[in-house]
């Protein structure tokens, strides 16, 4: 597959947008992005990909500022977007990442600058109609490709093996995963485990609940209507997770999924949902899904014991720094203005006593 760069919506609201090499693409409020907010102009941003440098030049067209990470992009100004960075179409709304597909076998040529894209450079504008049609056809084929095949590419999972190597050399507490290939396996009855490409075990672990903590439903329903009914809960989450990963923490999701045991949720649908989440976050994760009642189900301690004894590559966990982030803290009604009581205390009880709060992460309440 030829190397391509796409714009990926972190809220999973629309299909990936192809950014051809050296061609300016205008995006904004449209049927393609499904953005209806009038703060976002129909011609909000102009994006031009540099395949050699693996980055995208961003030019602000609309009156309301966009943002690359924490840098505002005002009308007429320009910024660059690189792998792992978040582009917000308007202020801190409508977050997107870059998605790299296919093998990049190109040899780097002379570096391009912003002026090469956002000027009257005729070489970039004289792309033939046939080339554009070929790119559209290729995009349609890629959109229809099964997610499982896409997941096999190491470029989809946020931290590359070279980056993981740098992290490993910077911290003696880390160890590369070599004993098991990336993917799904059943660690025990009712305990389903996913380990993404590039996962590195560490003595430092930050664990998260999934529903209501990292993601929520797009529909507003308590339970998702289908495997596509979800979005990232807060726009700050991807950046904070990236920081934690780069600091040497292993990111773990521990989630009760009784719907699978009851037959209300298909196991393959749940797997697809998790793989899609990991792909969008661009980071390596270990996911522990408890599919029925019993020893492993939170707040029982089974998942913790498995992680401590078998699930961390033989590396002892630093229990003093272990943190679990969740939304089921057992809080009573009115714990915050207008807030309902928590549906459970399963994320805090027993082993999950190190529940973190917004003072630590600044991205979510627990």
ZIFENBEL-V735561 format. One record per run of one state. SS is the DSSP state (H for helix, E for strand, L for the rest). FROM is the first residue (numbers start at 1). TO is the last residue. Records with the same first field share a line. If there is no record, write none. Layout:
BEGIN
SS=FROM-TO, FROM-TO
END
This chain:
BEGIN
L=1-3, 10-16, 20-20, 22-23, 28-44, 51-54, 61-65, 69-70, 74-77, 83-86, 91-92, 102-113, 118-121, 126-128, 145-146, 152-153, 157-160, 171-173, 177-182, 189-190, 196-199, 203-204, 209-210, 212-214, 217-230, 233-236, 247-249, 257-257, 262-266, 282-284, 291-301, 310-322, 326-349, 356-357, 362-366
E=4-9, 17-19, 21-21, 24-27, 45-50, 55-60, 66-68, 71-73, 78-82, 87-90, 93-101, 174-176, 183-188, 191-195, 200-202, 205-208, 211-211, 215-216, 231-232, 250-256, 285-290, 323-325, 355-355
H=114-117, 122-125, 129-144, 147-151, 154-156, 161-170, 237-246, 258-261, 267-281, 302-309, 350-354, 358-361
END
